[in-house]
Amino acid sequence: MRIFLIAAGLVIVVLALLGLGLSAAEFGIVMLGGALVVAIIMFFITRRRYQRMSDTEKDDRTPPGLP
């Protein structure tokens, strides 16, 4: 459910930016800034999740293999 809320929020933000009449360069800069913010938030979310895991859960994790 959370992913749908994030996707809907992004669509609304993009439509709002298009409605402001920004140039292509300004729109790109705003989108890069937004991507940076999302990357930082996702970094902290995954870091917190990893820190909450017990040592046995960390040891039992197997990395995905190549097909």
RARA-V143477 format. One record per backbone hydrogen bond with DSSP energy under -0.5 kcal/mol. CO is the residue of the C=O (numbers start at 0). NH is the residue of the N-H. Records with the same first field share a line. If there is no record, write none. Layout:
BEGIN
CO: NH / NH
END
This chain:
BEGIN
0: 4
1: 5
2: 6
3: 7
4: 8
5: 9
6: 10
7: 11
8: 12
9: 13
10: 14
11: 15
12: 16
13: 17
14: 18
15: 19
16: 21
17: 20
22: 26
23: 27
24: 28
25: 29
26: 30
27: 31
28: 32
29: 33
30: 34
31: 35
32: 36
33: 37
34: 38
35: 39
36: 40
37: 41
38: 42
39: 43
40: 44
41: 45
42: 46
43: 47
44: 48
45: 49
46: 50
47: 51
48: 52
49: 52
53: 57
54: 58
55: 59
56: 60
END
